[in-house]
């Protein structure tokens, strides 16, 4: 049995071993280099201040809030905008509570709030397909960047110049993310066409009832807002008690520190729109269907949500802050997909969540800069 498995999947096993070797080898470098890598991961460098952070202690947050309000009172239009933002958050919170109450009441009455909006026939994804997609994505990703590095090196050598933008870590992070996402999408489409003989719509892109699907996504976002806010407050209190001050996610750190307008705009589009679409295709369209096919609906929702959250919070510096809230988000996304049979509601919810998060980060950056 093992022999047949190896014979059938030898190319994936070989690629997996190569990927592991590429990632493990740097761990055996000098201790100083490993320490530098850790510092780079958490946004610190020797002789430099700490990277920007969204996290503020109780006293620091109260002091910052008072300074912002005192500063804004001298500018009436800006102060009104500040009040409107706060009122919008309060409105979203109580609207979400109302929707959650209605949902629970409907469940108690055994009435389905969500309806099937699409009768799709998804590909028969298997657990092995997930591993194959991930392995191929990393393999082609490494190959692409190796070829790109060689070509750019050759061009720089011939032209006797240097592409300084390549040294910008923020640019490289965004560029690498886009390339990997595109590769994942192409591999998924290849599997659908070659292995399962399915069309793109079978992933869950249903044209029918599109307005209802979008409405479901919007309502889903409003419904999880109070849950995320309450969890965020509890985590904030816990971290203050433990005196832990975690840095933000890399993309959030980019929004807080980057000054290049073009890079900020591009990163915002990727984080708010492009990223959610690709993630929903992979996590809900592919992974959820594969896990559900093997272990059932509940296990499918839970397992894929845990993996979804871990992917976004794998760095220990952010794990404590984001794992549970993102787990809840992942479960809501999978639940919407399961109940409606369409990816449109989960994509809508995911986009709204990311747009809201990006908007809040920029608000924090702008108002914080007013009191510097």
N, C-alpha and C positions, 0 to 999 in steps of 0.2 A: 504493500500500500504506500509506504513512504517512498519507495523506489519509483513508483509510478507518478507520485506527486512531484518528486524532484525532476523526473524526466519531462513531465508536462509543463512545469513552471520554472525550468532552469534559468530562463532569461530574467525573470523577475527576482529570483533568488540571487543571481549574480549582481544585478543592479542594486538590490537591497544591501548586499555586503559591501559594494563599492561606496554607497551612500554612507553607511555606518563608518567605514574606514575614513572617509573624507571628514566626517564630523568628529570622530574620536581622536584622530591623530593630533590635532592641536592641543588636546588635553595633556599630552606628554611633553609639551614645550616647557621652557624655563618658568619657574614660579613667578618671576617678575612679570612675564608676559601674561600669564593667567590672571594676575592681580589687575593688570591694566585692562584686560578684557572685562573683568567684573566691574571695575570703575566705569568703563564706557557703557556697560549695560544699564547701570543705575544713573547715568548722566553726570558723573563726577570726574574731574581731572585734577591732577596735582597742581596746587597753587591757584585754583579757580574756585569761585563760589558755587554753591549748590545749584542744581538745575531748577528752573521754575517749577512750582508745585501748586496744585489746587488745594492741598490740605493745609488748614490753619488750625491752631489750637483755639480753645475756648476764648481766652483773653485776647489773642491776636485777631480772631474773627470779629469779636465785638468791637475792638478798637478800629479795625479796618472799616467796618460797617458805619461807625460814627463819622469817621473821616470822609467817607464817600458821601454820606448824606449832607454833611456840612459843606462839602465842596459843591455838590449839585444844587444846593439851595440858592447859589449865586447865579445859576443858569436855569431859568424856569422851564424852557422846552425840554432840556435834558433831564431835569428833575421829574417832569411829568412822564417822560419815557421810562425812567427808572421805576416810578410807581406803577405804570402800566405793565411792566415786566413782572413785578411782584404780584399784581392782581391777576395776571394771566396764569401764573403758577398756582395761586390759590384756587382760581376757577377750575383749572385742570384737575387739581387734587380732589375737589368736592364732586366734580362731574364724574371722575373716575370711581369714587366711592359709590355714587348713585348707580353707575353702570354695573359695578361689582355686586351691589345689593340686588339689582334686577336680575342679574345672571344667577346668583345663588337662589333667589326666590323661584326663578323659572326651573332650576334644577330640582328644587324641592317639590315643585308641582309636576315634575317629570315632563317638562315642556322644552323642546329643543329651540334655543334662540338662534343657533346657526343652522343653515340649511345647505345641502349639497348644491353647489352652483355649477358643477362641471362633472360630466360622466367620462372621465379619462381612463385610459388603460395604460398605466405606467409600465416601463420595462421591468422584467423580472430580475431586478438587481440582486446580487448575492454578496455576502460578506467579503468573499474573495475579490470581488470587483472593486470594493473600496480600497483594499490594500494595493491592488494593481494600479488604480488611478493615482494614488498618492506616490507610489514608487516611480511610476512613469513621469509624473509631474516634476518630482525632484531631479530625476535623471536628465530629462530634457532641459530643466532649468539650469542645472550645472553645466550641461553641454552648451547651452545658449550663451551663458555668461563667460565660459572659457573661450568660445569663438569670438564673442564681442570684445573681450579683453585683449585677445591676440590682434584683432583688426585695429582696435583703437591704439594699441601700442605701436603697431606698424605705421599707422598714419602719423602719430606723434613723432616717431623716429624720422620718417621721410620729410615731414614738414618742419621738423625741429621746433615744435611747439608743444604746449601742454594744455589739456582740457581741464582747467581748474575746477569746473563744476562737478567733476567726478569725485572730488575730495569732499564735497558737501554731503555729510552723512544723512541729512534729511532728504536730499534729492535721491540718494541711493536707496534709502528705505522705501520711498514711494515708487521708484522705478522698479525695484526688485518685486514689490508687491503686485504691481500691475502685470508684469511679465508672468509671474507665477499664476495669477488668476486667469490670465488669457490661456496659458498652457493647460490648466485644469479644465477650463471650458472646452477647449478643442479636443482634449482626450475624452471627456464625457460624450461629446457629440460623435466622436469616432466610435466609441463603444455602442452608442445607440444605433448608429447607421450600420456598422459592420457586424456586431454581435446580436443585437436584438431587433434589427430591422424596424426601428421605430422613428417617428418624426419628432421634431423639436417640441411640438405641442403636448406630446405624451408626458413631458416632465411636469406639466401642471399649468402651462400658459394657456388658459382657457379664455377665448374671446367672449363666450356667452356669459351674460350677467356680470359684465365687467364693472359696472357702477356699483352693484351690490357687493362685489368682491372688494372693491376699494373702500366702500363704507365699512365692511367688516374689519378691514385692516385699521382704519381710523379709530373705530370704536375699541378695537383691541388695544391700540396704543393708549388711548385715554384710560382704559380700564387698568392697565398695568402701572400707570404713573403713580398713583398713591402707594402701591405695593413697593415700587422701586424707591420712592422717597422715604417711606417708613424704614425700609431696610437700610437705606443710606444713612439715615439719622442714627439708627442703632449701631451700625458699623463705626460711624464717626465718634459716637460716645465711647465705644469700646476702645478704639485706637487712642483716644485722648487719655483714657484711664491707664492704658498700657504704655502711654508716652511713645507711641510709634508714629513716625511721620513718613509715610511712603511717598515716593515720587510718582508722577502720573504715568500712564501708558506712553510708549514712544510717540505715537501719533498726537496725543494730547500735548506732550512736551514740545513737539514741533509747532503746534498752534500757539503755544504760550511764548516761545522763544524766537521763532523764525521771523525774519524781516523782509524776505523776498516775497513781494506781493504775488507774482506769478506762481511761485511754488506753493504759497498758502492757498491760493484759489484752486489750483490743480489738486492739491491734497484734500481740500474740502469736498470737491466733486467726487473723488475716489472714495473717501471715507463715508460720504453721505448717500451716494447713489450706486456707483459701480461696484463697490465692495459688497453691499447688501444683496445685490442681484446674484452675483457669483456665489456667495455663501449660501443663499437660499437654494440655488440649483444643486449645490453639492450636499449640504447638510439635510435639507428636507427632500429635494427631488431624488437624490441618489441614496445617501446614507440612511435616512429614516425608512425609506421603502425596503432597503436591504435588511435592516435590523428588525423591522416589523414583520417582514416575511419569515424571519427565522424565530423570533422570540415573542411576537405579539405587539399590540398597540402600546400598552403601558410601558413595557420595556423599551420599545422603540423611541417613545417620547423621552423617557428618562436618560437612557444611554446616550442618545445623540445630543441631548441638552448638556449633559456633563462634558462630553467631548467638545461641544461648541464653546462652553464656558472656559474649559481648560485651554483651548487654543488662544483665547483672548486674554487669559490671565496666567499663562504658564510661568512667567517671571515671578519669583517669590515676593518681589517688592510690591507687586500689585495684586497678588493672589488673595491676600486678606481682605482687600477692599472690594474687589469686583466679582469674585467667584459666584457667590450666592445670587446677587442681583442679575448677573448675566445668565445664570442657570434658570432663573424664573423667566427671563426673556426668551430663552431657548425653548422652554416648555410651552410658552404661549404661542410661539411661532409654529412649533410642531402640531400643537392642538388645533390651531386654525387650519393648517394644511390638511390634517386628518378629517376634520369635520366638513370642510368645504370641497375638498378634492381639487383645490386650485392653489397655485403658488402666489397668485396675485394678492390675496389678503396678507400672507406672511411677508411678502416683499414690501407691501405698503407699510405694514407695521414696522418692519426693520428699517426702512428708509426714514420714516418719521422719527423713530427713536434716535437714529444717527444724526439726522438734521437737528433735532432738538438738543442733542449732546454737543454738537459742534457750535450751535448758536449760544449755548450756555457758557462754553469755554471762551468764546470770543467776548461775550459780555463780561465775564470775570476778568479777562485780560484788559479790556478797555477801561472798566471802572477802577481796576487796581492801579492802572497807569495814571489815573487822575490824581491819586494821593501819593505818588512817589516823590 
